[in-house]
Amino acid sequence: MSTDPDAEGESNVESGAARESPPGDAPEEREAERDAAATTEETRSASAETTRPDTEGLLAVRDLDAGYGDLQVLDEVDLDVADGEYVVIVGPNGAGKSTVMKSVFGLTSFMGGAIEFDGTDIAGMVPEDIIHYGLGYVPQNENVFAGLSVRENLEMGAYILDEFPDDKLAEVFERFPILEERQEQKAGTLSGGQRQMLAMGRALMLDPKLLMLDEPSAGLAPDLVDEMFDRIDGINESGTAILMVEQNAKEALRRCDRGYVLVNGSNRFEDDGDVLLHDEEVRQEFLGG
Ligand SMILES: Nc1ncnc2c1ncn2[C@@H]1O[C@H](COP(=O)(O)OP(=O)(O)OP(=O)(O)O)[C@@H](O)[C@H]1O
């Protein structure tokens, strides 16, 4: 069974086939779009001094070019996550935010650049190998096995281990008590918020050093959104680094350590979350004023 029930079919195909072949040329329209973006301004920090993580680097992405088949979506993306850091990526629809995370997790066509995780070059690796290094990924959609029970989903999360991690299961149940209550229930019958908790719980079974979350608040009722962000804070506070893509940009920037604004597949701004949140240009252009 696949380790990643929610990886889109086409991505799975690409992760095997396209990676083998040389990257295709980006379509002309794509080049024009990027040129237009480049004229706006170079990537900059919203504050006078660029803040880079001052703790040990965990994920370092450099000059990443990636996409789907021959379509290049990312153009020289740089991204850092330090040990224990909480980093968010925000930006307009279609900017390539999800593609960054999928690329780190080996689900796109890798076209160039470098992806180093915890000292290992993971560029071009498949997800099944990447998870062994301590990188967890929770996609936005179809992130649980709907036909399996809650408990079976959590067990699947640990399938690569020789010995079942009872302590991790206990931790997940402690963090998300509703999952313990509903452990015999089919995942497909859970509410949106409960499914999201299950998807996170499944990823936490391997005790990842970095947990990547793609729009964890998407589709949740407004009163559950805060609760979801609180839970993510809790995961981070217990030492797991977080890389998160969020449409709810203001709240995400408020809670994170550092943020990146991605536009047209390229870095546009990067800085501490607070600085981005209060930067006039970032506010006007990307945070709705
Ligand atoms: N599986 C795919 N095959 C081909 N193109 C894709 C695929 N997934 C995404 N794209 C394209 O890649 C570009 C970036 O998409 P991506 O989902 O990364 O953007 P995003 O910033 O996460 O946007 P959103 O906030 O709308 O989810 C878009 O033009 C999108 O149409």
The ligand as an SDF file (V2000), in Angstrom:
LIG
                    3D

 31 33  0  0  0  0  0  0  0  0999 V2000
   -0.6810   17.9300  -10.3020 N   0  0  0  0  0  0  0  0  0  0  0  0
   -0.4910   19.0210  -11.0470 C   0  0  0  0  0  0  0  0  0  0  0  0
   -0.2850   18.9340  -12.3780 N   0  0  0  0  0  0  0  0  0  0  0  0
   -0.0810   20.0370  -13.1400 C   0  0  0  0  0  0  0  0  0  0  0  0
   -0.0680   21.3070  -12.6340 N   0  0  0  0  0  0  0  0  0  0  0  0
   -0.2840   21.4490  -11.3320 C   0  0  0  0  0  0  0  0  0  0  0  0
   -0.5090   20.3260  -10.4580 C   0  0  0  0  0  0  0  0  0  0  0  0
   -0.6760   20.7950   -9.1940 N   0  0  0  0  0  0  0  0  0  0  0  0
   -0.5630   22.1240   -9.2800 C   0  0  0  0  0  0  0  0  0  0  0  0
   -0.3340   22.5180  -10.5520 N   0  0  0  0  0  0  0  0  0  0  0  0
   -0.1310   23.8930  -11.0190 C   0  0  0  0  0  0  0  0  0  0  0  0
    0.9810   24.4240  -10.3380 O   0  0  0  0  0  0  0  0  0  0  0  0
    0.7680   25.8030  -10.0350 C   0  0  0  0  0  0  0  0  0  0  0  0
    0.9980   26.0050   -8.5430 C   0  0  0  0  0  0  0  0  0  0  0  0
    0.0190   25.2540   -7.8210 O   0  0  0  0  0  0  0  0  0  0  0  0
    0.0710   25.1070   -6.2540 P   0  0  0  0  0  0  0  0  0  0  0  0
   -1.0610   24.2060   -5.8720 O   0  0  0  0  0  0  0  0  0  0  0  0
    1.4250   24.7460   -5.8120 O   0  0  0  0  0  0  0  0  0  0  0  0
   -0.2290   26.5900   -5.8110 O   0  0  0  0  0  0  0  0  0  0  0  0
   -0.6110   27.1460   -4.3900 P   0  0  0  0  0  0  0  0  0  0  0  0
    0.1910   28.3860   -4.1880 O   0  0  0  0  0  0  0  0  0  0  0  0
   -0.5120   26.0800   -3.3770 O   0  0  0  0  0  0  0  0  0  0  0  0
   -2.1060   27.5700   -4.6570 O   0  0  0  0  0  0  0  0  0  0  0  0
   -3.4530   27.3750   -3.8230 P   0  0  0  0  0  0  0  0  0  0  0  0
   -3.3600   28.3290   -2.6940 O   0  0  0  0  0  0  0  0  0  0  0  0
   -4.5040   27.7540   -4.8100 O   0  0  0  0  0  0  0  0  0  0  0  0
   -3.5030   25.9250   -3.4080 O   0  0  0  0  0  0  0  0  0  0  0  0
   -0.6400   26.1380  -10.4750 C   0  0  0  0  0  0  0  0  0  0  0  0
   -0.5500   26.7650  -11.7320 O   0  0  0  0  0  0  0  0  0  0  0  0
   -1.2950   24.7880  -10.6100 C   0  0  0  0  0  0  0  0  0  0  0  0
   -2.2770   24.7880  -11.6000 O   0  0  0  0  0  0  0  0  0  0  0  0
  1  2  1  0
  2  3  1  0
  2  7  2  0
  3  4  2  0
  4  5  1  0
  5  6  2  0
  6  7  1  0
  6 10  1  0
  7  8  1  0
  8  9  2  0
  9 10  1  0
 10 11  1  0
 11 12  1  0
 11 30  1  0
 12 13  1  0
 13 14  1  0
 13 28  1  0
 14 15  1  0
 15 16  1  0
 16 17  2  0
 16 18  1  0
 16 19  1  0
 19 20  1  0
 20 21  2  0
 20 22  1  0
 20 23  1  0
 23 24  1  0
 24 25  2  0
 24 26  1  0
 24 27  1  0
 28 29  1  0
 28 30  1  0
 30 31  1  0
M  END
$$$$
